[in-house]
């Protein structure tokens, strides 16, 4: 069996009370999720928790380092904050803050799902909604479950003209933001996948 990343293993052990923690590679690191809801990221061997009200209150007393990506020489902060050694040692506090992050992520996911129409999501027009319906993606929940890449592949199967912009639009819709506001690391990862997918389809 392939050995898991040590910080993934450590996180699963410490946060087991949250439920079954799934991990997947994402943007050069890992995303941690419970029932497909992402509440933490691992980058450069450090665990980062999604911002929540409880996390902000804790950070006001004990400053936390945000997750930062570099974008053309500039720093772009994501709404995730680093778990330092002191917090790792405080098992109860770590679990409580992680639970708050998961709860906040769940609320955001549920809010997106309550958008009754795909066209109500950022970046998605009525035309895109109709294309997604044709591709078998008829609800916001299904879009979230499949993810941007799988939805794009379905669209590509029925329309060879969909390109990188559509992929970025789908990711933005899932994250609840305009595609132009996607972090550079996200855009770079999706662009690399897109280029590899095109290359594989021409072989």
Beta strands, then each sheet from edge to edge (+ up, - down):
strand 1: 21-26
strand 2: 29-34
strand 3: 37-43
strand 4: 46-50
strand 5: 66-71
strand 6: 74-82
sheet 1: 1+ 2- 3+ 4- 6+ 5-
end
